[in-house]
């Protein structure tokens, strides 16, 4: 496979005091990874050299100054800064937050310009990355502000895809944030992604209820009966296979999730708690709905094990493979639909 065919994978470093760089470097110790992509890490050759020495990770890398200088078969490091810095493994610092953002900013810019094909982000600390340039609760919201489209956070594994109707907001604001229009918007994004990114022709989607037991017919809240059920009925009338609301505890406890291609949870922990209980360490966070592909591992900075050679690389590796597969599936879908439209247009003009 020559360079023009090889997928260029951008990687942001995350918080360098966490496990991010460790799992990145260890992933690419497996030379077979280079058969699937040409990696470009947005960071610093000094940082990677220091990390290799401290962690005794024997991975050769190729320092570059621009993305198009990346060499297939090599681990490429794009030098973004020459400043002196201090690595304090296991400790959240303002410095590590600063460089996490510089890496993310440069990688996102390259993604938007098409210099890289997709982006895999290492975990950030949502507190120390905050600045005048980054005022977001997480990666998802930042990427939505820089790319085209409306985002939907999807946590995915081989048997489970969970999207969130509300994302990084306080629980106290969940109920007031959920509206029929928001539910319809998130269903539309998930449906489109399942078709275009996962090649599922007629996806089945489950929607979880907001209140315990879906409100028990008004005993524990009225939102499920008065808003969510009628909204689902409206969506069904459009021909989409959307069902619910389902009480979250029974839905996961009975393994009903296995009957659906995608699930929408009403709020963050309603979806992510069961997902991580079922798939933690193997799952992937995918930002659906945007015009570019971004994935990440399903865990955070893990300061408690940083530098101890204990970090599991499986989730990061899955994020790489999933991102590549989604990129290819989306590209194939676009090619097929464009060819269909072209063929139809030609027939109409005969």
C-alpha positions as a Markdown table, in Angstrom:
| # | Residue | x | y | z |
|---|---|---|---|---|
| 1 | Unk | 0.0 | 0.0 | 0.0 |
| 2 | Unk | 1.5 | 3.3 | -1.0 |
| 3 | Unk | 1.4 | 6.6 | 0.8 |
| 4 | Unk | -1.6 | 7.9 | -1.2 |
| 5 | Unk | -3.7 | 4.9 | -0.1 |
| 6 | Unk | -2.6 | 4.8 | 3.5 |
| 7 | Unk | -5.0 | 6.5 | 6.1 |
| 8 | Unk | -3.3 | 9.3 | 8.0 |
| 9 | Unk | -4.2 | 9.1 | 11.6 |
| 10 | Unk | -3.8 | 12.2 | 13.8 |
| 11 | Unk | -3.3 | 11.7 | 17.5 |
| 12 | Unk | -3.5 | 14.3 | 20.2 |
| 13 | Unk | -1.4 | 13.8 | 23.4 |
| 14 | Unk | -4.0 | 14.5 | 26.0 |
| 15 | Unk | -2.7 | 15.3 | 29.5 |
| 16 | Unk | 1.0 | 14.2 | 29.4 |
| 17 | Unk | 0.9 | 13.6 | 33.2 |
| 18 | Unk | -1.7 | 10.9 | 32.7 |
| 19 | Unk | -1.5 | 7.6 | 30.9 |
| 20 | Unk | -2.2 | 9.0 | 27.4 |
| 21 | Unk | 1.3 | 9.0 | 25.9 |
| 22 | Unk | 2.1 | 5.6 | 27.5 |
| 23 | Unk | -0.9 | 3.9 | 25.8 |
| 24 | Unk | -0.1 | 5.6 | 22.5 |
| 25 | Unk | 3.5 | 4.5 | 22.4 |
| 26 | Unk | 2.8 | 1.0 | 23.6 |
| 27 | Unk | 0.1 | 0.6 | 20.9 |
| 28 | Unk | 2.5 | 1.4 | 18.2 |
| 29 | Unk | 5.2 | -1.0 | 19.5 |
| 30 | Unk | 3.1 | -3.5 | 17.5 |
| 31 | Unk | 4.5 | -3.0 | 14.0 |
| 32 | Unk | 1.3 | -4.5 | 12.5 |
| 33 | Unk | -0.4 | -1.2 | 13.4 |
| 34 | Unk | 1.5 | 0.5 | 10.6 |
| 35 | Unk | -0.3 | -1.7 | 8.1 |
| 36 | Unk | -3.5 | 0.1 | 8.9 |
| 37 | Unk | -2.4 | 3.7 | 9.1 |
| 38 | Unk | 0.3 | 6.3 | 9.1 |
| 39 | Unk | 0.2 | 7.8 | 12.7 |
| 40 | Unk | 1.0 | 11.5 | 13.3 |
| 41 | Unk | 1.3 | 12.5 | 17.0 |
| 42 | Unk | 0.7 | 16.2 | 17.6 |
| 43 | Unk | 3.2 | 17.0 | 20.3 |
| 44 | Unk | 6.9 | 17.4 | 20.9 |
| 45 | Unk | 10.0 | 15.2 | 20.1 |
| 46 | Unk | 11.5 | 16.2 | 23.5 |
| 47 | Unk | 8.4 | 15.0 | 25.3 |
| 48 | Unk | 8.3 | 11.7 | 23.5 |
| 49 | Unk | 12.1 | 11.2 | 24.1 |
| 50 | Unk | 11.7 | 11.9 | 27.8 |
| 51 | Unk | 8.7 | 9.6 | 28.0 |
| 52 | Unk | 10.5 | 6.8 | 26.2 |
| 53 | Unk | 13.4 | 7.1 | 28.6 |
| 54 | Unk | 11.3 | 7.3 | 31.8 |
| 55 | Unk | 9.1 | 4.4 | 30.8 |
| 56 | Unk | 11.7 | 2.4 | 29.0 |
| 57 | Unk | 9.6 | 2.2 | 25.8 |
| 58 | Unk | 11.8 | 1.4 | 22.8 |
| 59 | Unk | 9.8 | 2.9 | 20.0 |
| 60 | Unk | 11.6 | 4.7 | 17.2 |
| 61 | Unk | 9.9 | 7.9 | 15.9 |
| 62 | Unk | 10.3 | 10.3 | 13.0 |
| 63 | Unk | 10.3 | 14.0 | 13.9 |
| 64 | Unk | 8.4 | 16.2 | 11.4 |
| 65 | Unk | 7.4 | 19.9 | 11.1 |
| 66 | Unk | 4.4 | 19.4 | 8.9 |
| 67 | Unk | 1.9 | 16.6 | 8.4 |
| 68 | Unk | 2.7 | 16.0 | 4.7 |
| 69 | Unk | 6.2 | 15.0 | 5.8 |
| 70 | Unk | 4.9 | 11.9 | 7.6 |
| 71 | Unk | 6.5 | 8.7 | 6.5 |
| 72 | Unk | 4.3 | 5.5 | 6.2 |
| 73 | Unk | 5.6 | 2.7 | 8.4 |
| 74 | Unk | 7.0 | 5.2 | 10.9 |
| 75 | Unk | 5.7 | 6.7 | 14.1 |
| 76 | Unk | 5.6 | 10.4 | 13.2 |
| 77 | Unk | 5.8 | 13.2 | 15.8 |
| 78 | Unk | 4.9 | 16.6 | 14.7 |
| 79 | Unk | 6.9 | 19.2 | 16.7 |
| 80 | Unk | 4.5 | 21.9 | 18.0 |
| 81 | Unk | 6.8 | 23.5 | 20.5 |
| 82 | Unk | 10.4 | 23.7 | 21.6 |
| 83 | Unk | 9.7 | 25.1 | 25.1 |
| 84 | Unk | 11.1 | 23.5 | 28.2 |
| 85 | Unk | 8.5 | 21.7 | 30.2 |
| 86 | Unk | 8.2 | 19.5 | 33.3 |
| 87 | Unk | 6.5 | 16.1 | 33.4 |
| 88 | Unk | 5.0 | 15.2 | 36.7 |
| 89 | Unk | 3.4 | 11.8 | 36.2 |
| 90 | Unk | 0.2 | 11.4 | 38.2 |
| 91 | Unk | -0.3 | 15.1 | 39.0 |
| 92 | Unk | -2.6 | 17.5 | 37.2 |
| 93 | Unk | -0.7 | 20.7 | 36.4 |
| 94 | Unk | -1.5 | 23.9 | 34.6 |
| 95 | Unk | 1.4 | 23.2 | 32.2 |
| 96 | Unk | 0.1 | 19.8 | 31.2 |
| 97 | Unk | -3.3 | 21.3 | 30.6 |
| 98 | Unk | -1.7 | 24.0 | 28.4 |
| 99 | Unk | 0.1 | 21.5 | 26.2 |
| 100 | Unk | -2.9 | 19.2 | 26.0 |
| 101 | Unk | -4.8 | 22.1 | 24.4 |
| 102 | Unk | -2.0 | 23.0 | 22.0 |
| 103 | Unk | -2.0 | 19.5 | 20.8 |
| 104 | Unk | -5.8 | 19.2 | 20.4 |
| 105 | Unk | -6.0 | 22.6 | 18.7 |
| 106 | Unk | -3.3 | 21.7 | 16.1 |
| 107 | Unk | -4.8 | 18.2 | 15.5 |
| 108 | Unk | -8.3 | 19.6 | 15.1 |
| 109 | Unk | -7.1 | 22.2 | 12.7 |
| 110 | Unk | -5.3 | 19.6 | 10.6 |
| 111 | Unk | -8.5 | 17.4 | 10.7 |
| 112 | Unk | -10.7 | 20.3 | 9.5 |
| 113 | Unk | -8.3 | 21.1 | 6.7 |
| 114 | Unk | -8.1 | 17.4 | 5.6 |
| 115 | Unk | -4.4 | 17.1 | 6.3 |
| 116 | Unk | -5.3 | 14.0 | 8.5 |
| 117 | Unk | -8.1 | 11.6 | 7.7 |
| 118 | Unk | -9.3 | 11.1 | 11.3 |
| 119 | Unk | -8.4 | 12.0 | 14.9 |
| 120 | Unk | -7.9 | 9.8 | 18.0 |
| 121 | Unk | -7.7 | 11.9 | 21.1 |
| 122 | Unk | -5.9 | 10.8 | 24.3 |
| 123 | Unk | -7.6 | 11.7 | 27.6 |
| 124 | Unk | -7.6 | 15.2 | 28.9 |
| 125 | Unk | -8.2 | 16.7 | 32.3 |
| 126 | Unk | -11.4 | 18.8 | 31.9 |
| 127 | Unk | -10.3 | 21.2 | 34.6 |
| 128 | Unk | -6.7 | 22.0 | 33.9 |
| 129 | Unk | -7.3 | 22.4 | 30.1 |
| 130 | Unk | -9.7 | 25.3 | 30.7 |
| 131 | Unk | -8.4 | 28.6 | 29.3 |
| 132 | Unk | -9.6 | 31.7 | 27.3 |
| 133 | Unk | -9.3 | 29.5 | 24.2 |
| 134 | Unk | -10.9 | 26.3 | 25.7 |
| 135 | Unk | -14.2 | 26.9 | 27.6 |
| 136 | Unk | -15.8 | 23.6 | 27.0 |
| 137 | Unk | -16.9 | 20.7 | 29.2 |
| 138 | Unk | -15.1 | 18.2 | 27.0 |
| 139 | Unk | -13.7 | 17.1 | 23.6 |
| 140 | Unk | -17.1 | 16.6 | 22.0 |
| 141 | Unk | -18.3 | 20.2 | 22.5 |
| 142 | Unk | -14.9 | 21.6 | 21.4 |
| 143 | Unk | -14.9 | 19.6 | 18.2 |
| 144 | Unk | -18.5 | 20.6 | 17.4 |
| 145 | Unk | -17.4 | 24.2 | 17.6 |
| 146 | Unk | -14.5 | 23.7 | 15.1 |
| 147 | Unk | -16.1 | 21.2 | 12.7 |
| 148 | Unk | -19.3 | 21.0 | 10.7 |
| 149 | Unk | -22.4 | 19.3 | 11.9 |
| 150 | Unk | -24.2 | 18.6 | 15.2 |
| 151 | Unk | -22.4 | 16.2 | 17.6 |
| 152 | Unk | -23.6 | 13.1 | 19.4 |
| 153 | Unk | -21.4 | 11.3 | 21.9 |
| 154 | Unk | -21.6 | 7.5 | 21.3 |
| 155 | Unk | -19.9 | 5.0 | 23.5 |
| 156 | Unk | -19.5 | 1.8 | 21.5 |
| 157 | Unk | -18.2 | -1.8 | 21.8 |
| 158 | Unk | -18.8 | -4.9 | 19.7 |
| 159 | Unk | -22.3 | -5.4 | 21.2 |
| 160 | Unk | -23.3 | -1.9 | 22.3 |
| 161 | Unk | -23.7 | 1.6 | 21.0 |
| 162 | Unk | -25.0 | 4.2 | 23.4 |
| 163 | Unk | -25.6 | 7.8 | 22.5 |
| 164 | Unk | -26.5 | 10.7 | 24.9 |
| 165 | Unk | -29.4 | 13.0 | 24.5 |
| 166 | Unk | -27.8 | 15.4 | 27.0 |
| 167 | Unk | -24.1 | 15.4 | 27.5 |
| 168 | Unk | -21.8 | 17.1 | 30.0 |
| 169 | Unk | -24.4 | 19.0 | 32.0 |
| 170 | Unk | -25.4 | 18.9 | 35.7 |
| 171 | Unk | -28.0 | 16.4 | 36.7 |
| 172 | Unk | -30.1 | 19.3 | 38.0 |
| 173 | Unk | -30.5 | 20.6 | 34.5 |
| 174 | Unk | -31.2 | 17.3 | 32.7 |
| 175 | Unk | -35.1 | 17.3 | 32.8 |
| 176 | Unk | -35.4 | 21.0 | 31.7 |
| 177 | Unk | -33.0 | 20.4 | 28.9 |
| 178 | Unk | -34.8 | 17.6 | 27.3 |
| 179 | Unk | -37.4 | 18.7 | 24.7 |
| 180 | Unk | -39.2 | 16.9 | 21.8 |
| 181 | Unk | -36.9 | 18.8 | 19.3 |
| 182 | Unk | -33.8 | 17.7 | 21.1 |
| 183 | Unk | -34.9 | 14.0 | 21.1 |
| 184 | Unk | -35.7 | 14.2 | 17.4 |
| 185 | Unk | -32.3 | 15.8 | 16.7 |
| 186 | Unk | -30.4 | 13.2 | 18.5 |
| 187 | Unk | -32.4 | 10.3 | 17.0 |
| 188 | Unk | -31.7 | 11.8 | 13.5 |
| 189 | Unk | -28.0 | 12.0 | 14.2 |
| 190 | Unk | -27.8 | 8.5 | 15.6 |
| 191 | Unk | -29.9 | 7.1 | 12.7 |
| 192 | Unk | -27.7 | 8.8 | 10.1 |
| 193 | Unk | -24.5 | 7.6 | 11.8 |
| 194 | Unk | -25.8 | 4.0 | 12.0 |
| 195 | Unk | -26.6 | 4.0 | 8.3 |
| 196 | Unk | -23.5 | 5.9 | 7.0 |
| 197 | Unk | -20.8 | 5.0 | 9.6 |
| 198 | Unk | -21.8 | 1.4 | 10.4 |
| 199 | Unk | -23.5 | 0.3 | 7.2 |
| 200 | Unk | -26.8 | -0.7 | 9.0 |
| 201 | Unk | -29.6 | -0.3 | 6.4 |
| 202 | Unk | -32.6 | -0.1 | 8.7 |
| 203 | Unk | -31.3 | 0.5 | 12.2 |
| 204 | Unk | -33.4 | -0.3 | 15.4 |
| 205 | Unk | -33.0 | 2.3 | 18.1 |
| 206 | Unk | -34.1 | 2.2 | 21.7 |
| 207 | Unk | -34.7 | 5.3 | 23.8 |
| 208 | Unk | -34.4 | 5.1 | 27.6 |
| 209 | Unk | -36.9 | 6.7 | 29.9 |
| 210 | Unk | -36.1 | 9.8 | 32.0 |
| 211 | Unk | -37.6 | 8.9 | 35.3 |
| 212 | Unk | -37.3 | 5.6 | 37.4 |
| 213 | Unk | -39.6 | 3.0 | 35.8 |
| 214 | Unk | -40.4 | 5.6 | 33.1 |
| 215 | Unk | -42.5 | 7.5 | 35.7 |
| 216 | Unk | -44.8 | 4.6 | 36.6 |
| 217 | Unk | -47.7 | 6.4 | 34.8 |
| 218 | Unk | -47.2 | 9.7 | 36.6 |
| 219 | Unk | -46.4 | 8.4 | 40.0 |
| 220 | Unk | -42.6 | 9.3 | 39.7 |
| 221 | Unk | -42.8 | 12.0 | 37.1 |
| 222 | Unk | -44.8 | 12.9 | 34.0 |
| 223 | Unk | -42.1 | 13.6 | 31.3 |
| 224 | Unk | -42.1 | 10.0 | 30.0 |
| 225 | Unk | -45.8 | 9.8 | 29.3 |
| 226 | Unk | -46.4 | 13.5 | 28.3 |
| 227 | Unk | -43.3 | 14.2 | 26.2 |
| 228 | Unk | -41.1 | 11.2 | 25.5 |
| 229 | Unk | -43.8 | 8.7 | 24.3 |
| 230 | Unk | -45.6 | 11.1 | 22.0 |
| 231 | Unk | -42.2 | 12.2 | 20.5 |
| 232 | Unk | -41.2 | 8.5 | 19.8 |
| 233 | Unk | -44.6 | 8.0 | 18.2 |
| 234 | Unk | -44.0 | 11.0 | 15.9 |
| 235 | Unk | -40.6 | 9.6 | 14.9 |
| 236 | Unk | -42.1 | 6.2 | 14.2 |
| 237 | Unk | -44.6 | 7.8 | 11.9 |
| 238 | Unk | -41.6 | 8.9 | 9.8 |
| 239 | Unk | -40.8 | 5.2 | 9.2 |
| 240 | Unk | -37.9 | 4.9 | 11.7 |
| 241 | Unk | -37.6 | 1.8 | 13.9 |
| 242 | Unk | -37.4 | 3.7 | 17.2 |
| 243 | Unk | -38.8 | 2.2 | 20.4 |
| 244 | Unk | -39.3 | 3.1 | 24.0 |
| 245 | Unk | -39.1 | 4.6 | 26.5 |
| 246 | Unk | -37.5 | 1.7 | 28.4 |
| 247 | Unk | -36.6 | 1.8 | 32.1 |
| 248 | Unk | -32.8 | 1.8 | 32.1 |
| 249 | Unk | -32.3 | -0.7 | 35.0 |
| 250 | Unk | -34.5 | -3.5 | 33.5 |
| 251 | Unk | -33.3 | -2.7 | 29.9 |
| 252 | Unk | -29.7 | -3.5 | 30.8 |
| 253 | Unk | -30.4 | -6.1 | 33.4 |
| 254 | Unk | -32.4 | -8.2 | 31.0 |
| 255 | Unk | -29.9 | -7.7 | 28.2 |
| 256 | Unk | -32.5 | -6.1 | 26.0 |
| 257 | Unk | -29.8 | -3.8 | 24.6 |
| 258 | Unk | -28.6 | -6.7 | 22.5 |
| 259 | Unk | -31.8 | -6.4 | 20.4 |
| 260 | Unk | -30.9 | -2.9 | 19.2 |
| 261 | Unk | -28.4 | -1.3 | 16.9 |
| 262 | Unk | -28.2 | 1.9 | 18.9 |
| 263 | Unk | -29.5 | 3.3 | 22.2 |
| 264 | Unk | -30.2 | 6.8 | 23.4 |
| 265 | Unk | -29.8 | 7.5 | 27.1 |
| 266 | Unk | -31.4 | 10.7 | 28.5 |
| 267 | Unk | -28.3 | 11.8 | 30.4 |
| 268 | Unk | -24.6 | 11.0 | 30.9 |
| 269 | Unk | -24.4 | 8.5 | 33.7 |
| 270 | Unk | -27.6 | 6.7 | 32.7 |
| 271 | Unk | -25.8 | 5.6 | 29.5 |
| 272 | Unk | -22.1 | 5.6 | 30.6 |
| 273 | Unk | -22.5 | 3.7 | 33.9 |
| 274 | Unk | -23.9 | 0.6 | 32.4 |
| 275 | Unk | -21.7 | 0.9 | 29.3 |
| 276 | Unk | -18.5 | 0.9 | 31.4 |
| 277 | Unk | -19.8 | -1.9 | 33.6 |
| 278 | Unk | -20.3 | -4.0 | 30.5 |
| 279 | Unk | -17.4 | -2.9 | 28.3 |
| 280 | Unk | -14.8 | -0.8 | 30.3 |
| 281 | Unk | -11.3 | -1.1 | 28.9 |
| 282 | Unk | -12.6 | -2.3 | 25.5 |
| 283 | Unk | -14.9 | 0.5 | 24.6 |
| 284 | Unk | -14.6 | 3.5 | 22.3 |
| 285 | Unk | -15.9 | 7.0 | 22.5 |
| 286 | Unk | -17.0 | 8.1 | 19.0 |
| 287 | Unk | -18.2 | 11.7 | 18.1 |
| 288 | Unk | -21.0 | 11.1 | 15.6 |
| 289 | Unk | -22.7 | 13.7 | 13.5 |
| 290 | Unk | -19.7 | 15.8 | 12.5 |
| 291 | Unk | -18.1 | 15.9 | 9.0 |
| 292 | Unk | -14.9 | 14.4 | 10.3 |
| 293 | Unk | -14.2 | 11.2 | 12.3 |
| 294 | Unk | -12.9 | 11.4 | 15.9 |
| 295 | Unk | -12.6 | 8.5 | 18.4 |
| 296 | Unk | -11.0 | 8.1 | 21.8 |
| 297 | Unk | -10.5 | 5.5 | 24.5 |
| 298 | Unk | -13.3 | 5.0 | 27.0 |
| 299 | Unk | -11.2 | 6.0 | 30.1 |
| 300 | Unk | -9.7 | 9.2 | 31.6 |
| 301 | Unk | -6.2 | 10.3 | 32.5 |
| 302 | Unk | -5.8 | 7.6 | 35.2 |
| 303 | Unk | -3.3 | 9.7 | 37.2 |
| 304 | Unk | -3.3 | 7.0 | 39.9 |
| 305 | Unk | -1.4 | 4.5 | 37.6 |
| 306 | Unk | 0.5 | 7.0 | 35.4 |
| 307 | Unk | 4.1 | 6.0 | 35.0 |
| 308 | Unk | 3.6 | 2.6 | 36.7 |
| 309 | Unk | 3.5 | 0.5 | 33.5 |
| 310 | Unk | -0.1 | -0.6 | 34.4 |
| 311 | Unk | -2.2 | 1.1 | 31.8 |
| 312 | Unk | -4.2 | -1.1 | 29.5 |
| 313 | Unk | -3.8 | -0.2 | 25.8 |
| 314 | Unk | -6.9 | -2.2 | 24.6 |
| 315 | Unk | -9.3 | 0.7 | 24.5 |
| 316 | Unk | -6.9 | 3.1 | 22.7 |
| 317 | Unk | -6.1 | 0.4 | 20.2 |
| 318 | Unk | -9.9 | -0.2 | 19.6 |
| 319 | Unk | -10.3 | 3.6 | 19.2 |
| 320 | Unk | -7.7 | 3.5 | 16.4 |
| 321 | Unk | -9.3 | 0.4 | 14.7 |
| 322 | Unk | -12.9 | 1.8 | 15.1 |
| 323 | Unk | -11.9 | 5.2 | 13.8 |
| 324 | Unk | -10.3 | 3.6 | 10.7 |
| 325 | Unk | -13.3 | 1.4 | 10.1 |
| 326 | Unk | -15.8 | 4.3 | 10.5 |
| 327 | Unk | -13.7 | 6.4 | 8.1 |
| 328 | Unk | -13.7 | 3.7 | 5.5 |
| 329 | Unk | -17.4 | 2.9 | 5.9 |
| 330 | Unk | -18.4 | 6.6 | 5.6 |
| 331 | Unk | -16.2 | 7.0 | 2.6 |
| 332 | Unk | -17.7 | 3.9 | 0.9 |
| 333 | Unk | -21.2 | 5.1 | 1.7 |
| 334 | Unk | -20.5 | 8.5 | 0.2 |
| 335 | Unk | -19.0 | 6.9 | -2.9 |
| 336 | Unk | -22.0 | 4.6 | -3.4 |
| 337 | Unk | -24.6 | 7.3 | -3.0 |
| 338 | Unk | -22.7 | 9.7 | -5.2 |
| 339 | Unk | -22.5 | 7.1 | -7.9 |
| 340 | Unk | -26.2 | 6.3 | -7.5 |
| 341 | Unk | -27.2 | 10.0 | -7.8 |
| 342 | Unk | -24.9 | 10.3 | -10.9 |
| 343 | Unk | -26.4 | 7.3 | -12.5 |
| 344 | Unk | -30.0 | 8.5 | -11.8 |
| 345 | Unk | -29.1 | 12.0 | -13.2 |
| 346 | Unk | -27.7 | 10.4 | -16.4 |
| 347 | Unk | -30.8 | 8.3 | -16.9 |
| 348 | Unk | -33.1 | 11.4 | -16.4 |
| 349 | Unk | -31.2 | 13.3 | -19.1 |
| 350 | Unk | -31.3 | 10.6 | -21.8 |
